Structures are given as structure tokens and as C-alpha cells.
Amino acid sequence: MFENVIADLLRVDGVKGVAIVSKDGLLIEGQASDRTIDVESVAAMVATIYGTALNVSNEVFHEEAVDIVTLESPKGKIITVEAGENAVLTVLTDPKVNLGLVRIYLKRNAQKVASML
Amino acid sequence: MTEAKVVERVNERSEEMATKINNLILYGIYKVLGAGARGLGNSIGEELLNTMIEEYGLNFEGSDDPQELLNRFTEVMINTLGFAEKGEIIVNGNSVTLKLDNPMDLYALQLLEKKGMKPMLYPMANAIAVAIKKFSGKNVLIKEIRVSDKHVEVDMLILG
């Protein structure tokens, strides 16, 4: 269903994994180049991180909306955007990925996912 | 009052209290985690479904008809677990609606609504979503949870 979205994002230099996840934590579709990554577990965690970010935004800014959630670790990044009312789109990347480029690809593909759900 | 009646009454009250305390715990989790609690839904649904299969006799063998699978799910949910007074799962094309009368977690959901928070997690619906995925390979999105005085209704959408 989302093969094109996944392929488009995996073409970006430094992107190692892509997942489309329902806000309930269900992996809708995903792929990771590193086979040690359990994409289903990551999906549940990403949904929780995104939801918690929404809650924090609501508490601090009185606005339950988040443009992008970025988790940076020394070994990589996890970047998540909303993809419609019921899902999020997330990528796992190398630490030195071009963040600007990833954001553009993420936003563009999130719109595609949103229109299909 | 006989001793047996006293024991029965104490048991009833303990059960009532346990349900109320569980509801308050659920409410507390929703309140602190807010939308973050929603992300736990699929994992909770998975465990709930496994428990229903392993401990409460939910058996999907011998049927690949989705409506039949959901009927068996409802039977265990209502008759074995006593999760609600009455339950129904309606499938209409790609839409699935779970309707429950007086479910055990109604109090937590009503508390949330009273405080102006929209319920975003419904474990029984998550368990249904996991069951559908397990037996048909199709993903299910939970679209809306509606709470009224005595009922909970959850709308789901089967993808693909």
C-alpha cells in the first residue's frame, strides 16, 4: 500500500529505516536496512513518543499539535511527523544525515500517507 | 444476616472496589500520558488477545469468516470475561463498530470526558484490531471512541 512512500524515503542518503505507524502503535508498513531492528517494537515506541510530545505541547503551549519530533542519539536519529488524523510517519537515520532534506521528504510523503488513510 | 450472606456481600463490595480502583488507575494513566497513552494501545491489545486465547478459551480454529471470528471474540468478552452487559461487533464493508452496554471501564471514560479529555485508547478495540491483523493480515485503524451514559462505541476502519 505504501511501497512508494517507503522507497522514496529510503533513497535519501543516511535513511536506514521507514515506518508508517498508527497512533495506536500498530505498524502499518515499514522497512529497515538493519535487521537487528525490531520494527514492530519501534512502531509502538514511536507512537508513544509522538503522543507524549503532543501532550507536552498541549501542557506547555496549550496547543495539541506538533510539527516534527526528533530523537537524537550519538548513533542516529529518529524523526517523526504526523500523517493524517490516525497515523505518523517515521524515519531512522545515521547521525550525520541532512536533516533539512529529510524533513522535506518526510512532509511530502506524510501528505501522501494521510490522503490514503 | 447469615455468615454466607455477609461473605457474599463483602466479595461483591471488593469486586466493585477493585473495578473502581482499576478505573481510577486507567484514568490516571490517561491523564498523565494523554495522547501518549494511545501509543500503548496495540501492545495492550496484543496481550489482551493472547490472554483471551490462552486463558479464557477464545478459539479461532475452523473459521476464516471475519464475522464468525468477531462473534467468537464477543462471546468470550461478554460471557466469559463479563467485560460488559451486552456487546456487538458490526462489520459493514471496511468499517467495524464495537458497541458495548455498561462496559467495565465506562467510569474511567466518563471521568475523562467530564474533565474535557477525549478518550483515545480502548483496549478491547485494540484486541479486535490485533485479531483481524492476525487472521486476515489487514491493518485496522481505530477512528473514534464515543462514550455516553451507558454505552461505549468504537469505530474502526480495515485498511487495504
HADDOCK unambig.tbl for C-alpha pairs under 7 A between the chains (distance, minus, plus):
assign (segid A and resid 22 and name CA) (segid B and resid 141 and name CA) 6.72 0.50 0.50
assign (segid A and resid 23 and name CA) (segid B and resid 38 and name CA) 6.40 0.50 0.50
assign (segid A and resid 23 and name CA) (segid B and resid 39 and name CA) 5.60 0.50 0.50
assign (segid A and resid 24 and name CA) (segid B and resid 38 and name CA) 5.05 0.50 0.50
assign (segid A and resid 24 and name CA) (segid B and resid 39 and name CA) 4.40 0.50 0.50
assign (segid A and resid 24 and name CA) (segid B and resid 40 and name CA) 6.32 0.50 0.50
assign (segid A and resid 24 and name CA) (segid B and resid 41 and name CA) 4.90 0.50 0.50
assign (segid A and resid 24 and name CA) (segid B and resid 42 and name CA) 5.55 0.50 0.50
assign (segid A and resid 25 and name CA) (segid B and resid 39 and name CA) 4.59 0.50 0.50
assign (segid A and resid 25 and name CA) (segid B and resid 40 and name CA) 6.21 0.50 0.50
assign (segid A and resid 25 and name CA) (segid B and resid 41 and name CA) 6.36 0.50 0.50
assign (segid A and resid 25 and name CA) (segid B and resid 42 and name CA) 5.29 0.50 0.50
assign (segid A and resid 26 and name CA) (segid B and resid 42 and name CA) 5.49 0.50 0.50
assign (segid A and resid 28 and name CA) (segid B and resid 139 and name CA) 6.13 0.50 0.50
assign (segid A and resid 44 and name CA) (segid B and resid 39 and name CA) 5.90 0.50 0.50
assign (segid A and resid 44 and name CA) (segid B and resid 40 and name CA) 6.49 0.50 0.50
assign (segid A and resid 47 and name CA) (segid B and resid 39 and name CA) 4.52 0.50 0.50
assign (segid A and resid 48 and name CA) (segid B and resid 36 and name CA) 4.56 0.50 0.50
assign (segid A and resid 48 and name CA) (segid B and resid 37 and name CA) 6.59 0.50 0.50
assign (segid A and resid 48 and name CA) (segid B and resid 38 and name CA) 6.88 0.50 0.50
assign (segid A and resid 48 and name CA) (segid B and resid 39 and name CA) 4.15 0.50 0.50
assign (segid A and resid 48 and name CA) (segid B and resid 40 and name CA) 6.40 0.50 0.50
assign (segid A and resid 49 and name CA) (segid B and resid 36 and name CA) 6.48 0.50 0.50
assign (segid A and resid 50 and name CA) (segid B and resid 36 and name CA) 6.80 0.50 0.50
assign (segid A and resid 51 and name CA) (segid B and resid 35 and name CA) 4.37 0.50 0.50
assign (segid A and resid 51 and name CA) (segid B and resid 36 and name CA) 3.68 0.50 0.50
assign (segid A and resid 51 and name CA) (segid B and resid 38 and name CA) 6.91 0.50 0.50
assign (segid A and resid 51 and name CA) (segid B and resid 39 and name CA) 6.56 0.50 0.50
assign (segid A and resid 52 and name CA) (segid B and resid 33 and name CA) 6.09 0.50 0.50
assign (segid A and resid 52 and name CA) (segid B and resid 34 and name CA) 6.82 0.50 0.50
assign (segid A and resid 52 and name CA) (segid B and resid 35 and name CA) 5.93 0.50 0.50
assign (segid A and resid 52 and name CA) (segid B and resid 36 and name CA) 4.03 0.50 0.50
assign (segid A and resid 54 and name CA) (segid B and resid 35 and name CA) 6.50 0.50 0.50
assign (segid A and resid 55 and name CA) (segid B and resid 33 and name CA) 6.91 0.50 0.50
assign (segid A and resid 55 and name CA) (segid B and resid 34 and name CA) 5.59 0.50 0.50
assign (segid A and resid 55 and name CA) (segid B and resid 35 and name CA) 5.85 0.50 0.50
assign (segid A and resid 55 and name CA) (segid B and resid 36 and name CA) 6.92 0.50 0.50
